[in-house]
Amino acid sequence: MRKVLLLLLLLISTQLTAWAGDKAVVVDLQSGSKLQAATSAMGGKVLRNIPGTTLYLINVPVAVPATQYSPWLGINSVELDNKVALRPSQGGLGILKMDASKPAEWYAQQPAMKLIRADKALAIAKGRGVVVADLNARVDFRHPALVGHLTGGYDFVAEREISDASLNQSSAGFLDQSSAAFLDQSSAAFLDQSSAAFLDQSSAAFLDQSSASFLDQSSASFLDAGNPAHGHGTIVAGLLAAVAPDSMIMPLRVFDDQGNADVFSIVKAIHYAVNNGADVINMSFGLESQSPAVKKAVEFATSHGVTVVASAGNNDSKVHQYPAAYDDVLGIASTDLQDKKASFSNYGDDIFVTAPGVNIISAYPGGYYAMASGTSFSAPLVAGEAAVLRSARWKGTSRAIAKGAVDIDAKNPKYNGKLGSGRIDIMNSLQIVN
């Protein structure tokens, strides 16, 4: 009998080991459930909640799955408020200083924009009246390329409590850069002319070398490129502004300056975006494992008619990344200027469409510009397209994006059928009949 009891205790302790200790958990209660009863059963303390929902962040001594609690408590789900850490860039970041005489939006004429015919589409629609929420890191509000493009946002980092219990690094990489590097460049120098003809002066004179220069990072210490989250939010916002210049970008800061985020902040930001009028939500990040709370938040957004776009990840893998892999989310992979899958980009059945994602130029903090690669920077091109389409049509945004995409399977025989409907073409999509 004693051996049986010891074995039982061992099994229980083994089951709880991964969740043992003082933990912050995201709890979803059934409608009408008693919060106090549930909290007491968990032996926990409510840290935060999301107004208008049954979602709570609760600190508990020992976290166990919802199935371990009595059904009468009405607990739908319990998950760790997983934290993910971004490691510094390992591939380098190309930072560009432009002559002051250049217009702030000069980068909107880069080859990637011409490839997707973003420039042509602006003659028809520019995203007027559409709000695009971007869940990201800090944005440089004063950057000339963003002045007049931003609407009121919210800083979820400021309200987040930092404690040992909330620093669980058990989740996947938060920003979807290959090898967990913030700005995924090729293993060579940041400007790889052999793999991307992005500075082809014969076909694209958008970058005048006489008035622009790349900065030496060793001497430009004021550009904090070693900071894992530095610039990410500004780069993405700059791309949204270039594709849909008349839309309003709602910056929602969920990642701190060290690149840390948590599930609860992401969920809360999605609800905030929907409740404050967002028509499109861009999420240039991902988790390797599913989150019931994030999934439910995405369903809340799409049920309210919001177009949700997310990057597919940079592990050169068909393994799902979330939220990109969820139903009704547009999962975006990356291609180069030759319409070939970017070497780092994920692929698979969950890909909706692809967009250029190699050596993309956008705004960078401090009034500078930068080149970056990754599905993080393909996603906002599609989110911007969604804004343009929503301003020109009253329904069928996702369908139009897919129907207007260019078939690139012939150029990617190894990934046939694994790159969604193809590479986006905004002009094609604008011409799709409702």
N, C-alpha and C positions, 0 to 999 in steps of 0.2 A: 504494500500500500504506500509505503514511504517513497519507494522508487517511482511509482506511478505519479505521485504528487510532485516529486522533483522534476520528472520529465515534463509534466504539465506546466510547471512554472518556467522551465527552460524554454518551452515552445512559445509561451506568452511573452517572455522577455526578448526572445529572438524576433518576434513579430513587431515589437515596439522599439527595437534598437534604433532603427533609422529615424524615427520620429521622437526619440526620447530627449528629455531636457526641456528647458524653458524655450518655447517656440511661439512665433506669431503664425496664426493660421487664418485663412480666408474661409469663412463659414457662410453657406447659403441656407437660409431657413425657408420652410414652407410658409405660404401666406397664412397668417393667423397664429403662427407658432409663438410661444412665449420666450422672448429673448432671455429673460432672467432665469427661467428653468433650464434652458439650454446651456447658458453660461455656467450656472451652478453645477450642472452635470459634468461639465468639462473642467471645473475647478479653475476657470479662467477669468480674465478681465477684458472688457471691451476697450480697445484702443481707438478705433475709428469706425465709421460706417459710411455708406453711400446713401445720401438722402433719396427717398422715393423707392428704395429697393430693400430687399431682405438680405443684403450682403454686409457682413461685418468682419472687421479685423480683430481677432481675439488672441490675447496672450494666454497660453496654457502651459501647465507644467509638463504634461505628456500629451502629445497629439496622436490620435488614432483615427482611422477612417470612419466615415459617417455610419457605416454598417455596424460598428461596434457600440453604437448608442441605441437606446430604446426607441422604437418607431414613434411612440407617442410624443417624443420631443420635437418631431417634425424637422429633422436636419437633412436637407437634401444632399449636401456635399461638404467635405472638409478637405482642404489642401494646404500644404505649406506655402507660406508667402515667400516663395523662392526668390532669392537674390542672385543676380548674375554679374560677373565682373568682366570688364573689357580690358584686355591687355594692350599695352602701347603698340603703335604701328611698328611693324618689322620691315615694311617695304618702302618706306619713305613717302613723302607728300610733296607734290609739285606746287609750290606757291608762286603766284605770278603778280608782279607789280605793274600796273598799267599807267600810262601817261594820263594826267588829269584831264586832258582834252578829249579823251575817249568817252563816249556815252556809257553810263553805268550798266546798261543792258547789252553791251557789245557781244557778250558771250552767247546771246540768243541766236547768233548767226553761225555758230560752230557747225561742223559737218554732221554731228549726231542729230541736231535739230532739223537740218535740211533733209536728212535721210528719212525722218518720220514726217516730214512736210509740216512741221509745226509753224514755220514762217508763212507758208501759203494759207494755212487754216485761219490765221489771224485776220485775213481779209473777210472772213465769214463770221467768226465768233471768237470772243476773247475771254469768255468765262464770266461776263458781267452778271451780278446778282447771285453768284454761287460762292458759298463759304467752304473752304478746304481746311479741315483740322489736321495738323501734323503733330503726332506724338513723337517727341524727340528730345534732344539735349538743348542747352541754352542757345538762343538766337541773337545775333548782333542786330538789334533793332535799328541802329544808326547807319547800317551799311547802305550806300547810295542805291544799290540794286534792289533794296527792300523797302525803301521809303515810299509810303503810299500804298503798299501791298499788304500790310499787316493789320489785322483787327484785334480786338481784345482777346487775350488768352488767359492762361492760368499757370501758376508755378506749383506743381504738386510736390516738388522736392522740398520746398520751404515748409510744407505742413507735415512732411514725413518724419516720424520719430526715428532717430538713429540709436540703436542699441545692439548689444551683442546678439540678442535673439533675432534681430532683423538682418543680420549679416550672414545669412546662410548662402554659401556659394555653390549649392548643390545643383543648380540648374545649368542650362546650356548657355552658350555665348549670347550676350544680349544684342550686340550689333552684328549683323549677318555678314561679317567680313571673313574671307577664307583665312584659315590658320589663326583665327581669332584676332587678326590684326585689324586696326580701325579702318585704315584706308588701304585696301588690298591692291597693291601694285604688282607688276610682274617681278620675278626674283631679281631682275636686273635693275637698272636705274629707272626712276619714276617715269621717264619719257622713253618708251621703247618704240623707236621708229619702225623696227622690223615687224612688229606685231600690230601696230595701229598707225595708219597714215593720218593721224589726227592733225598734224601740222603740215599738211600738204599745201604749200603756197601756190602750186599750180592750179589747184582746184578750189581752194578756199582761202581767200586773202583776208579772212576775218581777223587774223592776228598779225599785226604789223610789228615785225621784230625791231624796227627802228624806234618804236615807242613803247616797247614792253621788254621786261627782263625777268628771268627767273631768279629768285632769291636764294642765296647760299644759306642753308639752314644752320650751318655752323656759326655764321656771323649774325644771323637774324634771331637772336635769342628771345626777342620780344614776341615772336610768333611761337606760341606754346604748342608746337606740333607734337611734342612728346606726350601731352595730355590726351588720354584715350578718347575723350568725348569732345575735344576742342574742334570746332568747325563743323561737326556733323550736322547740327541743326541748321546752321546758316547755309551750308551747301544745298541741303534738301529744299529749304525755303526758296533759295535762289532759282532752283530748277522749276519749282511750282510757279514762281513769278514770271519766268521766261515763257513757259508754255501757255499759261492762262493769266495774262497780265491784268485783266480787269476783274479777276476773282479776288476774294479777300482770304488771306491765309490766317488761320487761327493757331498760333503757336502754343502748344501744350507741353510744358517741360516736365517730363517724367524721369529723365536720366540726369544724374548729378554730374559735376565736372570731372569726377573720377570714372564715369561710365557705369555707375550703379543704378539699378532700377529694381522694382519689385512688382509682383503680380497685382497686388491690390491697387497700386498707383495707376497701373495701366488700365485696369478695369474701371477705376473711378474716372479716368480721363476719357474713356470711350463714352461713358454715360454723360459726362459733362459736355462733350462735343455734340452729342445728339440733342440734349436738352437746351443747348444754346445755339441751335440753328445750323449746325454743320450739314452740308449736303454730301460731302466726300470726306473720308478719313484715310489718311496715309500713315502706314506703319512700316518704317524702314528698319525693322529689327525682327527677331524671331526667337522662339524657344524650341528646343528639340523634343520636349515632351508636351503632351496635351495638358491644358488647364481648364477644368470645368467652368471656372469663373470667367476666364477670357472668352471661352466659347459662348457662354450665355450672354456676355456683353456684346459680342459681335452679332449674335442673333437679335438682340435688342436694337442694334443699329440698323441692320438690314430690314427688320420688320417695320422700321420707321422710314423706309425708302432711301437710306443712306448708302452710297456706293463705298465699299470698303476695299482698300488696296493694300497689299503687303508684299514685302520682298521675300523671295523663295529661299535665299540662303546661298552661301559661297563655299560649300564643301565639295563641289564637283561630284554630287551624289544625288541619288533619287530618294534618299531618306526624307521623310516629310519634315517641314519646319512649320511651326504654328505662330501666328494665326493664318499664314498663307494657305495652309492645307485644308482649312475649314470650308465647309460648303458655303457658297455665296460670297466668299472672299476671293478677290482677284489676285492670285498668286503670280508674281512677276519674276521671270528669269532674265538673264543678261545675254546680250549678243554684242559682237563688235561691228565695225563699220562695213564689214563684208558679209554681214548677216550670219556669221558663224557663232555658235555658242561660245560665250566667253569661257576661258579655261577653268575659271573658278566657279562658274554658276551651277547651281543645282538644276535638276531637270526631273521629269516624271509626269505621272498622270494628274498631279494636282496643279500643274502649270496652266495658267489661263492664257497669257500671251507673253511675248518677250519685248524688250526695249533695249536700246543701246546702253551699255554699262561699262565701257572700257575707255579710260582717259577722258572722262566727262568734265567739262569746265563749268564752274559755278562760283557764286560769291563765297568769300571767306572772311572771317572776323578781322576787323581793323581796316576795312576798306579795300582789302586785297581780293584776289581770286585764286582758285586752286583747281588742280586736276585730281580726280579721284576715280577709282574703279570699284565696282561692286554692285550687287543687286539692290543695295540701299539707294543707289542713284538711278536705277532703272525704274523703280516703283514710282517716284514722284513724276516721272514723265507720263506714266499712265494715269496717275491721279490728276495731273494737269489736263490730260486729254479728257478725262471724265468731266472735269469742270467745264471745259470748252463745249463738250457735247450737251451737257445739262443746260447750258445757257442757250443752246440753239434748238433743243428739242425737249419735249415734255415727258418722254418715256423711252425705254429701251436703250439706256446708256451702255450697259454691259454687253448687250447683244450687238450694238453698233461697233463697239471696240473690237469684239471678236470677228464680226463679219468683215470689217474693214482691214483686218490684219493681212499682211503679205505672207504667203506660204513660203517657208524657208526650209522645208524638209529636204529638198533636193541638195541643199548646201550642207545639210547635217544628217547624212545617212545613218550615222551611228546613233542618232537620237530621234529617229523617225517616229513621229507621234508623241514625243516626250517634251515638246516645246510649245504645247498649247496650240492656239490657232495661228501662231506665227508672230512676226515682228509688226508692231503697231504702225499704222499710217493714218494720221489724223484726218487728212483730207478725204481719204477713202471712207472713213467712218462717218464723217459729216454728211456724206452723200447717200448713206444708207437710209432707205425709206422706213418710216415707223411701221 
